[in-house]
Amino acid sequence: MHRTLLRKQWGDLNFTTMLSKTSLFGPITARKYKGEWSGIQESAEVWNVAGSSIVEISTEATGNIAAESSRDLMKKLLQQQDLLPLQPGMSKTGWALNKLLHSEDPVADPFMLLRQGGYNLYFRHAQPENTVDDDVMLSALGREQAWRLGELLTARKIPIQLPVSASPINRARQTAEIAFSQQNVQIEPRLVQRELDQLLETAPEEGLNQIFVAHRHHFNNQLNPNKKFDYLNMVLLKPLGTGKGYNVVHVLNLLKEALIKYDSTVSKLTIK
């Protein structure tokens, strides 16, 4: 039966010809780690695929109750850090294949686009302490998000035009200063004024990306109204020049794209 199926599919092709008609996807690099977390043995396997990473965490526990309790606690902690992007039922292998099949799509790998330069990156500020006060500072999680963003862009070697522009409102200014350091940030009042769109249509220096850290914006109604523009989400803009406007290329959560660690820093992952 096996031979019949093979001959029916491949006919009289020899092995060399058969290989020439196959598709090669890859590479996939992987690292494994073991450690202890909250008194429970855990293991983590990290796959790096087409510029993105995925981490699978396994719990070594005796009995279903202990395993489920550990899993639920870990899941809760990861959700607080926005680190559970996979849809229910999607496997790590399915995620990897999807990445490889779309690896030539620059939006599937946003870092490919960013390394080319020529874009304006508009970030909504990180999570604030509350949503009641007008000029509130960042929460502890917001400060962590901003720090991780800066680390991510450095690790991915994204060319950035300095200084970075930030809204004068505390939560945006603080996000920029944590991510890019205070000396690399300029306060730009126009980010909260009508001239905002005029800023976004200006082109960066050749080979670099301009960064703006501010607040919610309509982007000339180019955003999908059904999609949430959340804290530290990035709107990737292609400026068309002064007086010509800009195009929204995509809205992304770079921290979710990169998952737990990113590229060259992934080897530093530890379980405590």
C-alpha positions as CSV (number, residue, x, y, z in Angstrom):
1,M,0.0,0.0,0.0
2,H,2.8,2.4,0.9
3,R,4.7,1.8,-2.3
4,T,1.5,2.1,-4.4
5,L,0.7,5.5,-2.8
6,L,4.2,6.7,-3.4
7,R,4.2,5.6,-7.1
8,K,0.8,7.1,-7.6
9,Q,1.9,10.4,-6.2
10,W,5.4,10.6,-7.7
11,G,5.2,8.3,-10.8
12,D,8.6,7.3,-12.1
13,L,10.5,10.3,-10.7
14,N,13.9,9.5,-9.2
15,F,14.9,10.6,-5.8
16,T,16.9,13.6,-7.0
17,T,14.0,14.9,-9.1
18,M,11.6,14.3,-6.2
19,L,13.8,16.5,-3.9
20,S,13.9,19.2,-6.5
21,K,10.1,19.5,-6.3
22,T,9.9,19.9,-2.6
23,S,9.9,23.1,-0.6
24,L,12.3,23.8,2.2
25,F,11.2,25.9,5.1
26,G,13.6,27.0,7.8
27,P,15.7,27.3,9.7
28,I,14.2,26.8,13.1
29,T,16.6,27.2,16.0
30,A,15.7,26.0,19.5
31,R,16.9,26.2,23.0
32,K,15.8,24.4,26.1
33,Y,16.0,25.5,29.8
34,K,15.1,23.9,33.1
35,G,14.6,25.6,36.4
36,E,12.5,25.9,39.5
37,W,9.6,28.4,39.9
38,S,7.6,28.7,43.1
39,G,9.0,25.4,44.2
40,I,7.9,23.6,41.1
41,Q,10.2,22.2,38.4
42,E,9.5,23.9,35.0
43,S,11.1,23.6,31.6
44,A,11.0,26.0,28.7
45,E,11.7,25.4,25.0
46,V,12.3,28.5,22.9
47,W,12.0,28.4,19.1
48,N,13.2,31.2,16.9
49,V,11.5,31.3,13.5
50,A,11.7,34.0,10.8
51,G,12.8,36.7,13.2
52,S,10.2,35.9,16.0
53,S,10.3,33.7,19.0
54,I,7.9,31.4,20.8
55,V,8.3,29.9,24.2
56,E,6.6,26.7,25.4
57,I,6.6,26.3,29.2
58,S,6.0,22.8,30.7
59,T,5.3,22.0,34.4
60,E,6.7,18.9,36.1
61,A,4.2,18.2,38.8
62,T,2.8,15.1,40.5
63,G,-0.9,14.7,40.0
64,N,-3.4,16.6,37.9
65,I,-4.4,19.0,40.6
66,A,-0.9,20.2,41.3
67,A,-0.2,20.5,37.5
68,E,-3.4,22.4,36.8
69,S,-2.8,24.8,39.8
70,S,0.7,25.5,38.6
71,R,-0.4,26.0,35.0
72,D,-3.2,28.4,36.0
73,L,-0.9,30.5,38.1
74,M,1.7,30.7,35.4
75,K,-1.0,31.5,32.8
76,K,-2.2,34.4,35.0
77,L,1.3,35.8,35.4
78,L,2.0,35.6,31.7
79,Q,-1.3,37.3,30.8
80,Q,-0.4,40.2,33.1
81,Q,2.7,40.7,30.9
82,D,0.7,40.3,27.7
83,L,2.6,37.1,26.8
84,L,-0.1,34.7,25.6
85,P,-0.7,35.6,22.0
86,L,-1.5,32.1,20.5
87,Q,-5.1,31.4,19.7
88,P,-6.6,28.4,21.5
89,G,-5.9,25.2,19.7
90,M,-2.9,26.5,17.8
91,S,0.3,24.5,18.4
92,K,3.8,25.7,18.5
93,T,4.4,23.8,15.2
94,G,1.4,25.5,13.6
95,W,2.7,28.9,14.7
96,A,6.2,28.1,13.3
97,L,4.8,26.9,9.9
98,N,2.7,30.0,9.6
99,K,5.7,32.2,10.3
100,L,7.8,30.3,7.7
101,L,5.1,30.4,5.1
102,H,4.8,34.1,5.4
103,S,8.4,34.9,6.1
104,E,8.7,36.9,2.9
105,D,5.7,39.0,3.8
106,P,7.3,42.1,5.5
107,V,4.3,42.7,7.6
108,A,4.5,39.1,9.0
109,D,8.0,40.1,10.1
110,P,7.7,43.8,11.0
111,F,11.3,44.0,12.0
112,M,12.3,43.4,8.4
113,L,10.5,46.5,7.4
114,L,11.9,48.5,10.3
115,R,15.5,47.6,9.6
116,Q,15.0,49.1,6.1
117,G,14.2,52.6,7.6
118,G,12.1,55.2,6.0
119,Y,9.1,54.9,8.3
120,N,7.4,56.8,11.1
121,L,6.6,54.7,14.2
122,Y,3.8,56.1,16.3
123,F,3.5,54.5,19.7
124,R,0.7,55.0,22.1
125,H,2.2,55.4,25.6
126,A,2.6,52.4,28.0
127,Q,0.0,51.6,30.7
128,P,-0.7,54.5,33.1
129,E,-1.4,54.3,36.8
130,N,-5.1,55.0,36.2
131,T,-7.4,56.3,33.5
132,V,-9.0,59.0,35.6
133,D,-6.3,61.7,36.0
134,D,-5.4,63.8,33.0
135,D,-1.7,63.9,33.5
136,V,-1.0,60.6,35.2
137,M,2.4,58.8,35.4
138,L,3.0,55.2,34.3
139,S,2.1,52.2,36.4
140,A,4.8,49.7,37.4
141,L,3.7,47.5,34.5
142,G,3.8,50.5,32.1
143,R,7.4,51.2,33.1
144,E,8.3,47.6,32.5
145,Q,6.6,47.7,29.1
146,A,8.5,50.9,28.1
147,W,11.8,49.4,29.2
148,R,11.1,46.2,27.2
149,L,10.3,48.2,24.1
150,G,13.7,50.0,24.2
151,E,15.5,46.7,24.8
152,L,13.6,45.1,21.9
153,L,14.4,47.8,19.3
154,T,18.1,47.7,20.4
155,A,18.3,43.9,20.2
156,R,16.7,43.9,16.7
157,K,19.1,46.7,15.6
158,I,16.3,49.0,14.4
159,P,17.8,52.3,13.1
160,I,16.3,55.2,14.9
161,Q,16.5,58.9,14.2
162,L,17.3,60.8,17.3
163,P,16.0,62.6,19.2
164,V,12.7,60.7,19.6
165,S,9.6,62.9,19.8
166,A,7.3,62.6,22.8
167,S,4.1,64.3,23.9
168,P,4.6,66.7,26.9
169,I,2.0,64.8,28.9
170,N,3.6,62.7,31.6
171,R,2.6,59.2,30.6
172,A,3.9,59.7,27.0
173,R,7.1,61.6,28.0
174,Q,7.9,58.9,30.7
175,T,7.4,56.1,28.2
176,A,9.8,57.7,25.7
177,E,12.4,58.5,28.4
178,I,12.4,54.9,29.8
179,A,12.5,53.3,26.4
180,F,15.1,55.6,24.7
181,S,16.7,57.4,27.7
182,Q,16.0,61.0,28.6
183,Q,18.9,62.6,26.6
184,N,17.5,61.1,23.4
185,V,14.0,62.5,23.8
186,Q,12.6,65.9,22.8
187,I,9.2,67.2,23.9
188,E,7.0,67.9,21.0
189,P,3.9,70.0,21.9
190,R,2.5,69.5,18.4
191,L,1.8,65.8,19.3
192,V,-1.2,67.0,21.2
193,Q,-2.2,69.7,18.8
194,R,-3.8,70.0,15.3
195,E,-0.4,70.0,13.7
196,L,0.1,66.3,14.6
197,D,-0.7,65.0,11.1
198,Q,1.8,67.5,9.7
199,L,4.5,65.8,11.8
200,L,3.5,62.4,10.7
201,E,3.9,63.1,7.0
202,T,7.5,64.3,7.3
203,A,10.1,61.8,6.1
204,P,12.9,60.6,8.4
205,E,16.6,60.8,7.4
206,E,17.6,58.1,4.9
207,G,17.9,54.7,6.4
208,L,16.3,55.7,9.7
209,N,12.9,55.6,11.3
210,Q,11.3,58.5,13.2
211,I,9.6,57.7,16.5
212,F,6.7,59.5,18.0
213,V,5.3,58.6,21.5
214,A,1.9,60.1,22.2
215,H,-1.8,59.1,22.7
216,R,-4.8,57.8,20.8
217,H,-5.2,59.3,17.3
218,H,-7.5,58.8,14.3
219,F,-4.8,58.9,11.7
220,N,-7.1,60.5,9.2
221,N,-9.6,57.6,9.8
222,Q,-7.2,55.0,8.4
223,L,-7.4,52.7,11.4
224,N,-9.8,49.8,11.5
225,P,-12.6,51.0,13.9
226,N,-13.1,47.4,15.1
227,K,-9.5,47.0,16.3
228,K,-8.3,48.3,19.6
229,F,-5.4,50.7,19.7
230,D,-4.0,49.6,23.0
231,Y,-1.1,50.8,25.3
232,L,2.3,50.7,23.5
233,N,0.8,49.5,20.2
234,M,2.6,50.9,17.2
235,V,1.1,52.4,14.1
236,L,3.6,51.9,11.2
237,L,3.3,54.9,8.9
238,K,4.8,55.5,5.5
239,P,5.2,59.3,5.1
240,L,4.5,60.7,1.7
241,G,6.2,64.1,2.3
242,T,5.2,67.5,3.5
243,G,1.7,68.4,2.4
244,K,1.1,64.9,0.9
245,G,0.0,63.0,4.0
246,Y,0.9,59.4,5.0
247,N,-0.3,55.9,4.7
248,V,-1.0,53.5,7.6
249,V,0.9,50.3,6.8
250,H,-0.1,48.3,9.9
251,V,-0.9,48.4,13.6
252,L,1.3,46.1,15.7
253,N,2.1,45.2,19.3
254,L,5.9,44.7,18.9
255,L,6.2,43.2,22.4
256,K,3.6,40.5,21.5
257,E,5.3,39.9,18.1
258,A,8.6,39.3,19.9
259,L,6.9,37.2,22.7
260,I,9.0,36.7,25.9
261,K,12.5,37.5,24.6
262,Y,13.8,38.7,21.4
263,D,16.5,37.3,19.1
264,S,20.0,37.8,20.6
265,T,18.7,38.2,24.1
266,V,16.6,35.0,24.1
267,S,19.4,33.0,25.7
268,K,19.0,35.0,28.9
269,L,15.6,33.5,29.6
270,T,15.5,32.0,33.1
271,I,12.8,30.5,35.2
272,K,12.7,31.5,38.8
